[in-house]
Each structure stands twice: as C-alpha cells, then as structure tokens.
Amino acid sequence: MSLKFTDSVLLDIQHQVSSIQHLPGKS
C-alpha cells in the first residue's frame, strides 16, 4: 500500500466524519 494513498483515505474519512458531526440533530 502507498503511504500517500493511505493518508489521503484517512483524511477523506476524517472530512466525512466531520461533516456528519456538523449535521443538525446529530448530537
């Protein structure tokens, strides 16, 4: 596995989780 690829995936997941946490009604 490429380290850059893994890092990119982790950052993408982190961004998605952050977006989900910012959704209203989600506490």
PDBQT receptor file of N, H, CA, C and O in Angstrom, charges set to zero:
ATOM      1  N   MET A   1       0.846  -1.206   0.000  1.00  0.00    +0.000 N 
ATOM      2  CA  MET A   1       0.000   0.000   0.000  1.00  0.00    +0.000 C 
ATOM      3  C   MET A   1       0.882   1.257   0.000  1.00  0.00    +0.000 C 
ATOM      4  O   MET A   1       1.957   1.284   0.599  1.00  0.00    +0.000 OA
ATOM      5  N   SER A   2       0.405   2.264  -0.671  1.00  0.00    +0.000 N 
ATOM      6  H   SER A   2      -0.468   2.242  -1.157  1.00  0.00    +0.000 HD
ATOM      7  CA  SER A   2       1.163   3.510  -0.711  1.00  0.00    +0.000 C 
ATOM      8  C   SER A   2       0.808   4.358   0.501  1.00  0.00    +0.000 C 
ATOM      9  O   SER A   2      -0.364   4.505   0.846  1.00  0.00    +0.000 OA
ATOM     10  N   LEU A   3       1.825   4.911   1.139  1.00  0.00    +0.000 N 
ATOM     11  H   LEU A   3       2.777   4.792   0.858  1.00  0.00    +0.000 HD
ATOM     12  CA  LEU A   3       1.590   5.713   2.336  1.00  0.00    +0.000 C 
ATOM     13  C   LEU A   3       0.749   6.942   1.989  1.00  0.00    +0.000 C 
ATOM     14  O   LEU A   3      -0.139   7.332   2.747  1.00  0.00    +0.000 OA
ATOM     15  N   LYS A   4       1.038   7.546   0.838  1.00  0.00    +0.000 N 
ATOM     16  H   LYS A   4       1.759   7.229   0.222  1.00  0.00    +0.000 HD
ATOM     17  CA  LYS A   4       0.280   8.732   0.430  1.00  0.00    +0.000 C 
ATOM     18  C   LYS A   4      -1.181   8.367   0.210  1.00  0.00    +0.000 C 
ATOM     19  O   LYS A   4      -2.082   9.125   0.571  1.00  0.00    +0.000 OA
ATOM     20  N   PHE A   5      -1.406   7.192  -0.388  1.00  0.00    +0.000 N 
ATOM     21  H   PHE A   5      -0.674   6.577  -0.681  1.00  0.00    +0.000 HD
ATOM     22  CA  PHE A   5      -2.782   6.754  -0.649  1.00  0.00    +0.000 C 
ATOM     23  C   PHE A   5      -3.520   6.562   0.672  1.00  0.00    +0.000 C 
ATOM     24  O   PHE A   5      -4.654   7.015   0.823  1.00  0.00    +0.000 OA
ATOM     25  N   THR A   6      -2.881   5.896   1.620  1.00  0.00    +0.000 N 
ATOM     26  H   THR A   6      -1.960   5.529   1.497  1.00  0.00    +0.000 HD
ATOM     27  CA  THR A   6      -3.496   5.645   2.924  1.00  0.00    +0.000 C 
ATOM     28  C   THR A   6      -3.796   6.960   3.631  1.00  0.00    +0.000 C 
ATOM     29  O   THR A   6      -4.871   7.134   4.205  1.00  0.00    +0.000 OA
ATOM     30  N   ASP A   7      -2.834   7.888   3.586  1.00  0.00    +0.000 N 
ATOM     31  H   ASP A   7      -1.960   7.747   3.120  1.00  0.00    +0.000 HD
ATOM     32  CA  ASP A   7      -3.010   9.178   4.242  1.00  0.00    +0.000 C 
ATOM     33  C   ASP A   7      -4.172   9.937   3.611  1.00  0.00    +0.000 C 
ATOM     34  O   ASP A   7      -4.949  10.596   4.302  1.00  0.00    +0.000 OA
ATOM     35  N   SER A   8      -4.278   9.831   2.283  1.00  0.00    +0.000 N 
ATOM     36  H   SER A   8      -3.647   9.296   1.722  1.00  0.00    +0.000 HD
ATOM     37  CA  SER A   8      -5.353  10.518   1.566  1.00  0.00    +0.000 C 
ATOM     38  C   SER A   8      -6.702   9.957   1.992  1.00  0.00    +0.000 C 
ATOM     39  O   SER A   8      -7.655  10.704   2.209  1.00  0.00    +0.000 OA
ATOM     40  N   VAL A   9      -6.774   8.627   2.111  1.00  0.00    +0.000 N 
ATOM     41  H   VAL A   9      -5.999   8.020   1.935  1.00  0.00    +0.000 HD
ATOM     42  CA  VAL A   9      -8.022   7.974   2.517  1.00  0.00    +0.000 C 
ATOM     43  C   VAL A   9      -8.397   8.390   3.933  1.00  0.00    +0.000 C 
ATOM     44  O   VAL A   9      -9.559   8.688   4.208  1.00  0.00    +0.000 OA
ATOM     45  N   LEU A  10      -7.417   8.409   4.828  1.00  0.00    +0.000 N 
ATOM     46  H   LEU A  10      -6.473   8.166   4.604  1.00  0.00    +0.000 HD
ATOM     47  CA  LEU A  10      -7.689   8.780   6.215  1.00  0.00    +0.000 C 
ATOM     48  C   LEU A  10      -8.203  10.209   6.297  1.00  0.00    +0.000 C 
ATOM     49  O   LEU A  10      -9.128  10.500   7.056  1.00  0.00    +0.000 OA
ATOM     50  N   LEU A  11      -7.602  11.104   5.511  1.00  0.00    +0.000 N 
ATOM     51  H   LEU A  11      -6.851  10.868   4.894  1.00  0.00    +0.000 HD
ATOM     52  CA  LEU A  11      -8.028  12.495   5.513  1.00  0.00    +0.000 C 
ATOM     53  C   LEU A  11      -9.443  12.609   4.961  1.00  0.00    +0.000 C 
ATOM     54  O   LEU A  11     -10.241  13.414   5.441  1.00  0.00    +0.000 OA
ATOM     55  N   ASP A  12      -9.752  11.797   3.946  1.00  0.00    +0.000 N 
ATOM     56  H   ASP A  12      -9.104  11.143   3.555  1.00  0.00    +0.000 HD
ATOM     57  CA  ASP A  12     -11.087  11.826   3.345  1.00  0.00    +0.000 C 
ATOM     58  C   ASP A  12     -12.123  11.343   4.353  1.00  0.00    +0.000 C 
ATOM     59  O   ASP A  12     -13.194  11.936   4.481  1.00  0.00    +0.000 OA
ATOM     60  N   ILE A  13     -11.806  10.273   5.062  1.00  0.00    +0.000 N 
ATOM     61  H   ILE A  13     -10.936   9.791   4.958  1.00  0.00    +0.000 HD
ATOM     62  CA  ILE A  13     -12.720   9.738   6.077  1.00  0.00    +0.000 C 
ATOM     63  C   ILE A  13     -12.913  10.765   7.187  1.00  0.00    +0.000 C 
ATOM     64  O   ILE A  13     -14.027  10.979   7.664  1.00  0.00    +0.000 OA
ATOM     65  N   GLN A  14     -11.818  11.394   7.590  1.00  0.00    +0.000 N 
ATOM     66  H   GLN A  14     -10.913  11.221   7.202  1.00  0.00    +0.000 HD
ATOM     67  CA  GLN A  14     -11.871  12.394   8.646  1.00  0.00    +0.000 C 
ATOM     68  C   GLN A  14     -12.804  13.537   8.248  1.00  0.00    +0.000 C 
ATOM     69  O   GLN A  14     -13.577  14.040   9.064  1.00  0.00    +0.000 OA
ATOM     70  N   HIS A  15     -12.714  13.938   6.973  1.00  0.00    +0.000 N 
ATOM     71  H   HIS A  15     -12.085  13.530   6.310  1.00  0.00    +0.000 HD
ATOM     72  CA  HIS A  15     -13.548  15.025   6.470  1.00  0.00    +0.000 C 
ATOM     73  C   HIS A  15     -15.018  14.614   6.467  1.00  0.00    +0.000 C 
ATOM     74  O   HIS A  15     -15.893  15.404   6.823  1.00  0.00    +0.000 OA
ATOM     75  N   GLN A  16     -15.280  13.377   6.063  1.00  0.00    +0.000 N 
ATOM     76  H   GLN A  16     -14.570  12.735   5.774  1.00  0.00    +0.000 HD
ATOM     77  CA  GLN A  16     -16.657  12.881   6.024  1.00  0.00    +0.000 C 
ATOM     78  C   GLN A  16     -17.240  12.816   7.432  1.00  0.00    +0.000 C 
ATOM     79  O   GLN A  16     -18.380  13.227   7.651  1.00  0.00    +0.000 OA
ATOM     80  N   VAL A  17     -16.471  12.307   8.381  1.00  0.00    +0.000 N 
ATOM     81  H   VAL A  17     -15.545  11.974   8.203  1.00  0.00    +0.000 HD
ATOM     82  CA  VAL A  17     -16.935  12.195   9.766  1.00  0.00    +0.000 C 
ATOM     83  C   VAL A  17     -17.208  13.579  10.332  1.00  0.00    +0.000 C 
ATOM     84  O   VAL A  17     -18.187  13.783  11.051  1.00  0.00    +0.000 OA
ATOM     85  N   SER A  18     -16.332  14.536  10.002  1.00  0.00    +0.000 N 
ATOM     86  H   SER A  18     -15.538  14.370   9.418  1.00  0.00    +0.000 HD
ATOM     87  CA  SER A  18     -16.503  15.902  10.479  1.00  0.00    +0.000 C 
ATOM     88  C   SER A  18     -17.796  16.489   9.937  1.00  0.00    +0.000 C 
ATOM     89  O   SER A  18     -18.528  17.169  10.657  1.00  0.00    +0.000 OA
ATOM     90  N   SER A  19     -18.073  16.225   8.665  1.00  0.00    +0.000 N 
ATOM     91  H   SER A  19     -17.478  15.673   8.081  1.00  0.00    +0.000 HD
ATOM     92  CA  SER A  19     -19.296  16.736   8.033  1.00  0.00    +0.000 C 
ATOM     93  C   SER A  19     -20.522  16.121   8.696  1.00  0.00    +0.000 C 
ATOM     94  O   SER A  19     -21.517  16.807   8.931  1.00  0.00    +0.000 OA
ATOM     95  N   ILE A  20     -20.448  14.830   8.997  1.00  0.00    +0.000 N 
ATOM     96  H   ILE A  20     -19.640  14.273   8.806  1.00  0.00    +0.000 HD
ATOM     97  CA  ILE A  20     -21.565  14.131   9.633  1.00  0.00    +0.000 C 
ATOM     98  C   ILE A  20     -21.828  14.718  11.021  1.00  0.00    +0.000 C 
ATOM     99  O   ILE A  20     -22.981  14.906  11.411  1.00  0.00    +0.000 OA
ATOM    100  N   GLN A  21     -20.766  15.006  11.758  1.00  0.00    +0.000 N 
ATOM    101  H   GLN A  21     -19.830  14.853  11.441  1.00  0.00    +0.000 HD
ATOM    102  CA  GLN A  21     -20.915  15.531  13.108  1.00  0.00    +0.000 C 
ATOM    103  C   GLN A  21     -21.524  16.929  13.090  1.00  0.00    +0.000 C 
ATOM    104  O   GLN A  21     -22.140  17.352  14.069  1.00  0.00    +0.000 OA
ATOM    105  N   HIS A  22     -21.354  17.651  11.973  1.00  0.00    +0.000 N 
ATOM    106  H   HIS A  22     -20.854  17.308  11.178  1.00  0.00    +0.000 HD
ATOM    107  CA  HIS A  22     -21.878  19.013  11.881  1.00  0.00    +0.000 C 
ATOM    108  C   HIS A  22     -23.339  19.032  11.436  1.00  0.00    +0.000 C 
ATOM    109  O   HIS A  22     -23.960  20.093  11.381  1.00  0.00    +0.000 OA
ATOM    110  N   LEU A  23     -23.889  17.854  11.118  1.00  0.00    +0.000 N 
ATOM    111  H   LEU A  23     -23.384  16.992  11.162  1.00  0.00    +0.000 HD
ATOM    112  CA  LEU A  23     -25.287  17.808  10.700  1.00  0.00    +0.000 C 
ATOM    113  C   LEU A  23     -26.193  18.109  11.892  1.00  0.00    +0.000 C 
ATOM    114  O   LEU A  23     -25.928  17.651  13.003  1.00  0.00    +0.000 OA
ATOM    115  N   PRO A  24     -27.255  18.874  11.667  1.00  0.00    +0.000 N 
ATOM    116  CA  PRO A  24     -28.194  19.225  12.748  1.00  0.00    +0.000 C 
ATOM    117  C   PRO A  24     -28.957  17.997  13.240  1.00  0.00    +0.000 C 
ATOM    118  O   PRO A  24     -29.282  17.103  12.459  1.00  0.00    +0.000 OA
ATOM    119  N   GLY A  25     -29.238  17.963  14.536  1.00  0.00    +0.000 N 
ATOM    120  H   GLY A  25     -28.975  18.689  15.171  1.00  0.00    +0.000 HD
ATOM    121  CA  GLY A  25     -29.986  16.842  15.099  1.00  0.00    +0.000 C 
ATOM    122  C   GLY A  25     -29.081  15.671  15.413  1.00  0.00    +0.000 C 
ATOM    123  O   GLY A  25     -29.552  14.635  15.883  1.00  0.00    +0.000 OA
ATOM    124  N   LYS A  26     -27.796  15.813  15.163  1.00  0.00    +0.000 N 
ATOM    125  H   LYS A  26     -27.413  16.655  14.781  1.00  0.00    +0.000 HD
ATOM    126  CA  LYS A  26     -26.848  14.735  15.440  1.00  0.00    +0.000 C 
ATOM    127  C   LYS A  26     -25.981  15.158  16.613  1.00  0.00    +0.000 C 
ATOM    128  O   LYS A  26     -25.063  15.961  16.446  1.00  0.00    +0.000 OA
ATOM    129  N   SER A  27     -26.263  14.622  17.807  1.00  0.00    +0.000 N 
ATOM    130  H   SER A  27     -27.008  13.969  17.942  1.00  0.00    +0.000 HD
ATOM    131  CA  SER A  27     -25.525  15.052  18.975  1.00  0.00    +0.000 C 
ATOM    132  C   SER A  27     -24.771  13.912  19.622  1.00  0.00    +0.000 C 
ATOM    133  O   SER A  27     -24.092  14.114  20.630  1.00  0.00    +0.000 OA
TER     134      SER A  27
